[in-house]
Amino acid sequence: MSAKEAGTEEPITILLVEPNPGDTRLFTESLHEAKLANRLYTVTNGEDALDFLHGRGEYESNACPDLVLLEPQLPGKSGMEILSELNDEPALAEIPVVVLTGSDAEEDIVKSQDVDADHYIQKPVTPDDFFQFVRSIEDFWFAIVQEPTS
């Protein structure tokens, strides 16, 4: 689903924070094929994610993302540290964050750390599972763009 089909004027900008190159490739290909991600940026660690979100260094010219897909287990700063920083900064707290978990148990661990994400989705295990993953992201994004703004 493109941004236009979802009823928005601008293309969707997604930041994928994922350290595994194989998963990054599968995410990129699946999102591209679904035409959900009109602009997809990827980083592999927590420090780069924060630099991207704050527009620092090499990411200075990048637009702030509309959606963040966040792997909790990252080199350097963890996904939970990133989520905590986002929640503490009013300018960034409004960015929807989907935490990509490996299992229900990992989701419970993430939730137990008292850091709120907007949504949790289990990472696909096989390439075939990516279709369901993309549908989950589409459904989540569609729900966000349909919410009335105050």
Secondary structure, DSSP 4 states (H G I P E B T S, - for coil): --TTTTT-SSPPEEEEE-S-HHHHHHHHHHHHHHT--SEEEEESSHHHHHHHHHT-GGGTTSPPPSEEEE-S--SSS-HHHHHHHHHH-HHHHTS-EEEEESSHHHHHHHHHTT---SEEEEPPSSGGGHHHHHHHHHHHHHHHHHSPP-
